[in-house]
Every structure is written in structure tokens, then in C-alpha cells.
Amino acid sequence: MDDNESSGTAGPGHRPPGAALPASAGAPAIDTPSAADAGRIADELPADLACLPPHIVAFAAELARRHGLPPRLLETHISWLLLDGDCAWKLKKPLRLPFLDASTPALRERLCAEELRLNRRFAPALYLGVRPLRDAGGAVVDHAVRLRQFPAGALGGELLMAGRLDGALIDGLAVTLADFHRDAAPASAPADAPRVAALALLDQLAAAEAAAAEAGTTAAAKAADANPAGHDDRDGDRLAALRAWLIREAARLAPLWIRRRAEGRLRDCHGDLHLANLVLLDGRLLPFDCIEFDPALRALDPIADLAFPVMDLIARGRADLGWRLLDGWLARGGDFAGVAALRFHLVERALVRALVARLTPGGGGPDYLALAEALTRAAAGPMAGAAVASAAATPAFALPADARLLVTHGLSGSGKSRLALQLVERTGAIRLRSDVERKRLFGLAADARSQASAALAAAGGIYTPDATRATFDRLGALAGGLLDAGWPVVIDAACLRRAERDAFRAIAVARGLPSLILDCDADPAVLRERIAMRAAAGGDPSEADAAVLARQQATREPLGADEAARAIRVDTGAPVDADAIARVWLAA
């Protein structure tokens, strides 16, 4: 690291994050060349680099001399990136836009410092520092954020296309995001900010459509040919229908938003968590490139921040990974109340990407506007299944099913949790896992061992009858709230007592919703083997051992005839068809 480069780490020779960059630094000066020198330097660089401002051309030449090859140039609408093989140097374009002012070196310095500070919250190994670029007289003419260069194909969307984005990476991302949202600084925003933001997006989409129409039939046709995902002749009618839905939903959600604002739920979030802003680094999928230029765009309910990657995975045909991400995030953080607003935020985030697609000639990609429409229609009433095709698009989006309840039943080791997760991936259901919620009641992490707490042991542990009643009361309360919000729910618990199963069924019946039992079983030897393997692996929320299994076998209350009539029985010792089980549940 150069000695004039801010590392963001307090200590000798370094500045604290967000502090002003030093006015005098000892790195080699980067001269702003004369017109003649600029021409000579430009002749030595590829054409795309030679067209940049003179001081950036000089910086590119320095990188070329240092590495023996000219850097590769990438460009966004507000930045240039120079990739030298080891690092990526990100420079802000000198722009003044309605949402961004980077028109002076001082403003760009501030933006670079903010980018470093904010992104080090979740990707400290990626963001290495900020370097001032100086002329021969020592005056700062610009700044560059220095990032560790990652390999091609490491972005979330690229991983998805290559088939490398798997459940393990998604599970890790869920934990990363839940912990980030828990620890992020509190933020403040008007309670109606989601409504205002969503309607503003529609206004911008309408303006983009009007501009395309005004450009003339030929130009509009060319744009549509270049970017079919961003253009449709019926966009005006589609936007009007979306506006009506957003206004209705915002009115319904207003009390929730007011309550969550009063509870201090808002956080200084990422703000732009689509798949291209996720990167595989050192075996982990990490967010990066958050919004640095406007804190209001980061002041979000965490569920709104999470909605972006969930939406993008749905749009790109991997809803299973999107619902798995949501499942892991909820299990880690426990913010089930926010799910009531999730569909609104999914639509809003789809509109963000629809606008980007509309403004990017040749952008292509998923039809995000069609996804927004499909999400609003799926919310209007019962669905026959989880896949709903948009009337405006060819593809079908795997959307959440309508509200319904599924209660698992089975001994420890019978595969309930594994199968429940598979159903979550297929239906968008919200899973409530008794092992996780029991520990949450006692302030324990899901993978913590309750026996390690002397205080809990002295109080009888977390598996007393009172603790079990409290756990099932919590599961019931959460299930009721989620069903009321229109989401399908899977209760992932042993439910070996008739009273427990009846209590859950009553919650669904009171709401006029279907309720089935998923009855999981396997050979006793298989159960014992699975329990032993799970204990040896560690990390699972369940603490059941062979002794617990024996007690369950001795005290379980089998399903009654009336329960068996609405149960899906599964021998998990054999291959299980989760798709078929999902179809049965959704047809109930």
C-alpha cells in the first residue's frame, strides 16, 4: 500500500475512516501533462484510455509502466475503473446530476472516503484505501478508491449464469446480511418513504417511456430491438396498474411502517443489493459497492434491503435461492414482522431494475417490469401453484404461494427440517423452526449449545415444559401474523403431541385457510444414524441425542384418523419427491 493512500485504519501513517485525506503525501507525483505530452502519452495507450481526462491518462500510463501492460478500463454511468491486474482503481466522473454532485476534486474526495468507510462494513478485504492524484506542484486533482481486483466471473450474476451460486453460498450470505443489518447504524426516514420512492420510480419509468415515444417511431423501434426487456408498447397501461396497486398497498402498510419506524428498525443499509453488487471473495459471497452519495437511499428497513437480492434471484429464474436467502436471513435475525411489507419491497426493487434496463440501451436481461406485475397479481388472490406467468412476458416467475399452513410431524432425525427447507425453496413459504425460536427466546444463537450456559442449566435448561409451551406459543403467534400478511407458513417442529398440532390447525381454521400435516418417518436405525452424524458435524440448531429420541418414541401421540386424512406421509429413508409434496400442499 502506498504511504499516501488511506487505508481507513487508525494508527501511525494512516487516517481513521472518513477523515480528510492528507494534503501532502509522499507518493510519486502524477503530473497533469502539457498538451504535447498528453498527446504523446495518449498515443501509447489503447484508444478507450486515451480518451479520458489528462490526469487519468497520466495515471493509466503510470500503471502501465509499473505493470508492463496498460490497465483495462471499465465504465459505469458515474465512474471509471482501471484494472491493473492486482488492483482496481475507481475514479468518480466529474458530474453534477440531480442525485449526485461530483463536480469538484473536494466533492470527489468526500465521495471516495464515504465509499471506503461504508463498504468496509461488509467487505474490508476488498476496499484497500483511497489515493489522491496530484499534479507536479503537489496540488490534488482527483482521488481514486483502491480495491483488490477479483477474478472475472466472481460477481453474483456471473456465478449464477455459470451454475456456481449454490445453497452454501446463499446460506453464508444470509448470515452476513442478517448480522450486517443487526449491527448497522440506526437511520431515520419518513414513515411514507417507501411509498414516495416507489411512486417516484414509476414517474421516472413513465418519463423514460415518454422520451422514447417522443424520439420517434424509428428510434423507439431501434431501442426496443436493442433492449426488449426494457420496452413494451403497453408500458403506460402497465405503469398505471402498478401505481394503483402501490397506492393501495402503501395505505395498507402505513401502520406497519409507522410502528417499525417508532421501534427504531431502520438502518443505514446497503441500498443497491442486486446480484452484480455481490462478489465471491475468499470463499464467501459478500456485498460491495453500496450507495455512497445519498444516505437517504440507504436509510431503509432491512427487509427492503434484503428484498433486492431476493427479487433479482426470482427475476433470473432462481427463486429457490431467493427464498432460501430469505429463510436464512429470518432464521438468523428473527425479524418476521417485516415480512408483511416484503412483497411491496420486491415490487419496488423490481421497478428499480426496470428503470435501469429502460435507460440502458442494449441492456437486455430479465423483464423486471413483468416481474413487478406478476408479484402484484399473485397478491390479489389464491393461486393454483407457485409459478405464475406474466401476461406481458413469456417467462414464468416462481412467486410465493398464497397463505396456507403446513405442520411437520416426526421424531428427531426424521428429515423434517431438510424437507421443510426444500418446500420453502419451491413455494416461498416462511419457515418457523422450533429449535431456532426456542433458543432465540433464551438469547441463544441457533448453533449455540444450551448446555454451555451455567445460568440456563441452573434454571433447568431450555427444554422444560414451560420452555416448550413458550416456544410453541411463539410459533403460533408468528404463524398467525404471517398468515394474516398473506404468506404460506411451514411449522418445522416435532409436534409429537396432539394438542400442539390442534393449536396450529386452529390458527389456520380461524382464518379460513388450508392446513396440512407433513408426517415424516424413517427406520429407527436411520434416525439414530442421522442424529449421531448431526451431532458429530456440529452447527445444527437441534440438540437432540439418542436419549431424546428414545423418550420421543415412548411418549409420542400418533396422528388420529382425522389428522391422517389431511396428512402427507413421507418415508424419508427413501428418495423424496419434494416437488410432488409441494403440489399436494398447494392444491389443498
Secondary structure as the mmCIF struct_conf table of DSSP 4:
data_model
#
loop_
_struct_conf.conf_type_id
_struct_conf.id
_struct_conf.beg_label_comp_id
_struct_conf.beg_label_asym_id
_struct_conf.beg_label_seq_id
_struct_conf.end_label_comp_id
_struct_conf.end_label_asym_id
_struct_conf.end_label_seq_id
TURN_TY1_P TURN_TY1_P1 ASP A 3 ASN A 4
BEND BEND1 GLU A 5 GLU A 5
STRN STRN1 SER A 6 SER A 6
BEND BEND2 GLY A 8 GLY A 8
STRN STRN2 GLY A 11 GLY A 11
TURN_TY1_P TURN_TY1_P2 PRO A 12 GLY A 13
STRN STRN3 HIS A 14 HIS A 14
TURN_TY1_P TURN_TY1_P3 PRO A 17 GLY A 18
HELX_LH_PP_P HELX_LH_PP_P1 ALA A 19 PRO A 22
BEND BEND3 ALA A 23 SER A 24
BEND BEND4 ALA A 27 ALA A 27
HELX_LH_PP_P HELX_LH_PP_P2 PRO A 28 ALA A 29
HELX_RH_AL_P HELX_RH_AL_P1 ALA A 35 ASP A 43
TURN_TY1_P TURN_TY1_P4 GLU A 44 GLU A 44
BEND BEND5 LEU A 45 LEU A 45
HELX_RH_AL_P HELX_RH_AL_P2 ALA A 47 ALA A 50
TURN_TY1_P TURN_TY1_P5 CYS A 51 CYS A 51
BEND BEND6 LEU A 52 LEU A 52
HELX_RH_AL_P HELX_RH_AL_P3 PRO A 54 HIS A 67
BEND BEND7 GLY A 68 LEU A 69
HELX_LH_PP_P HELX_LH_PP_P3 PRO A 70 PRO A 71
STRN STRN4 ARG A 72 GLU A 75
BEND BEND8 HIS A 77 ILE A 78
STRN STRN5 SER A 79 LEU A 83
BEND BEND9 GLY A 85 ASP A 86
STRN STRN6 CYS A 87 LYS A 92
STRN STRN7 ARG A 96 LEU A 97
TURN_TY1_P TURN_TY1_P6 PRO A 98 PHE A 99
STRN STRN8 LEU A 100 ASP A 101
BEND BEND10 THR A 104 THR A 104
HELX_RH_AL_P HELX_RH_AL_P4 PRO A 105 ASN A 119
TURN_TY1_P TURN_TY1_P7 ARG A 120 PHE A 122
TURN_TY1_P TURN_TY1_P8 PRO A 124 LEU A 126
STRN STRN9 TYR A 127 ARG A 134
TURN_TY1_P TURN_TY1_P9 ALA A 136 GLY A 137
BEND BEND11 GLY A 138 GLY A 138
STRN STRN10 VAL A 140 ARG A 148
HELX_LH_PP_P HELX_LH_PP_P4 GLN A 149 PRO A 151
TURN_TY1_P TURN_TY1_P10 ALA A 152 GLY A 153
STRN STRN11 LEU A 155 LEU A 155
HELX_RH_AL_P HELX_RH_AL_P5 GLY A 156 MET A 161
TURN_TY1_P TURN_TY1_P11 ALA A 162 GLY A 163
HELX_RH_AL_P HELX_RH_AL_P6 GLY A 167 ASP A 183
BEND BEND12 ALA A 184 ALA A 184
HELX_LH_PP_P HELX_LH_PP_P5 ALA A 185 ALA A 185
STRN STRN12 PRO A 186 PRO A 186
TURN_TY1_P TURN_TY1_P12 ALA A 191 ASP A 192
HELX_RH_AL_P HELX_RH_AL_P7 ALA A 193 GLU A 214
TURN_TY1_P TURN_TY1_P13 ALA A 215 ALA A 215
HELX_RH_AL_P HELX_RH_AL_P8 THR A 217 ALA A 226
HELX_RH_3T_P HELX_RH_3T_P1 PRO A 228 GLY A 230
TURN_TY1_P TURN_TY1_P14 ASP A 233 ARG A 234
HELX_RH_AL_P HELX_RH_AL_P9 ASP A 235 ALA A 262
TURN_TY1_P TURN_TY1_P15 GLU A 263 GLY A 264
STRN STRN13 ARG A 267 ASP A 268
BEND BEND13 GLY A 271 GLY A 271
BEND BEND14 HIS A 274 HIS A 274
HELX_RH_3T_P HELX_RH_3T_P2 LEU A 275 ASN A 277
STRN STRN14 LEU A 278 LEU A 281
TURN_TY1_P TURN_TY1_P16 ASP A 282 GLY A 283
STRN STRN15 ARG A 284 PRO A 287
BEND BEND15 PHE A 293 PHE A 293
HELX_RH_3T_P HELX_RH_3T_P3 PRO A 295 LEU A 297
TURN_TY1_P TURN_TY1_P17 ARG A 298 ARG A 298
STRN STRN16 ALA A 299 LEU A 300
HELX_RH_AL_P HELX_RH_AL_P10 PRO A 302 ALA A 315
TURN_TY1_P TURN_TY1_P18 ARG A 316 GLY A 317
HELX_RH_AL_P HELX_RH_AL_P11 ALA A 319 GLY A 333
HELX_RH_3T_P HELX_RH_3T_P4 PHE A 336 ALA A 341
HELX_RH_AL_P HELX_RH_AL_P12 LEU A 342 ARG A 358
TURN_TY1_P TURN_TY1_P19 LEU A 359 LEU A 359
BEND BEND16 THR A 360 THR A 360
TURN_TY1_P TURN_TY1_P20 PRO A 361 GLY A 362
HELX_RH_AL_P HELX_RH_AL_P13 TYR A 368 ALA A 378
TURN_TY1_P TURN_TY1_P21 ALA A 379 ALA A 380
BEND BEND17 GLY A 381 GLY A 381
BEND BEND18 ALA A 384 ALA A 386
STRN STRN17 ALA A 387 ALA A 389
TURN_TY1_P TURN_TY1_P22 ALA A 391 ALA A 392
BEND BEND19 THR A 394 PRO A 395
STRN STRN18 ALA A 396 ALA A 398
HELX_LH_PP_P HELX_LH_PP_P6 PRO A 400 ASP A 402
BEND BEND20 ALA A 403 ALA A 403
STRN STRN19 LEU A 405 HIS A 409
TURN_TY1_P TURN_TY1_P23 SER A 412 GLY A 413
BEND BEND21 SER A 414 GLY A 415
HELX_RH_AL_P HELX_RH_AL_P14 LYS A 416 THR A 427
HELX_LH_PP_P HELX_LH_PP_P7 ALA A 429 ALA A 429
STRN STRN20 ILE A 430 ARG A 433
HELX_RH_AL_P HELX_RH_AL_P15 SER A 434 LEU A 441
TURN_TY1_P TURN_TY1_P24 PHE A 442 GLY A 443
TURN_TY1_P TURN_TY1_P25 ALA A 446 ASP A 447
HELX_RH_3T_P HELX_RH_3T_P5 SER A 450 ALA A 452
HELX_RH_AL_P HELX_RH_AL_P16 ALA A 454 ALA A 458
TURN_TY1_P TURN_TY1_P26 ALA A 459 GLY A 460
BEND BEND22 ILE A 462 ILE A 462
BEND BEND23 THR A 464 THR A 464
HELX_RH_AL_P HELX_RH_AL_P17 PRO A 465 ASP A 484
TURN_TY1_P TURN_TY1_P27 ALA A 485 GLY A 486
STRN STRN21 VAL A 489 ASP A 492
BEND BEND24 ALA A 493 ALA A 493
BEND BEND25 ARG A 497 ARG A 497
HELX_RH_AL_P HELX_RH_AL_P18 ARG A 498 ALA A 510
TURN_TY1_P TURN_TY1_P28 ARG A 511 GLY A 512
STRN STRN22 SER A 515 ASP A 521
HELX_RH_AL_P HELX_RH_AL_P19 PRO A 524 ALA A 537
BEND BEND26 PRO A 541 PRO A 541
HELX_RH_AL_P HELX_RH_AL_P20 ALA A 546 THR A 555
HELX_LH_PP_P HELX_LH_PP_P8 PRO A 558 GLY A 560
HELX_RH_AL_P HELX_RH_AL_P21 ALA A 561 ALA A 564
TURN_TY1_P TURN_TY1_P29 ALA A 565 ARG A 566
STRN STRN23 ALA A 567 ASP A 571
TURN_TY1_P TURN_TY1_P30 THR A 572 GLY A 573
BEND BEND27 ALA A 574 ALA A 574
HELX_RH_AL_P HELX_RH_AL_P22 ALA A 578 ALA A 587
#
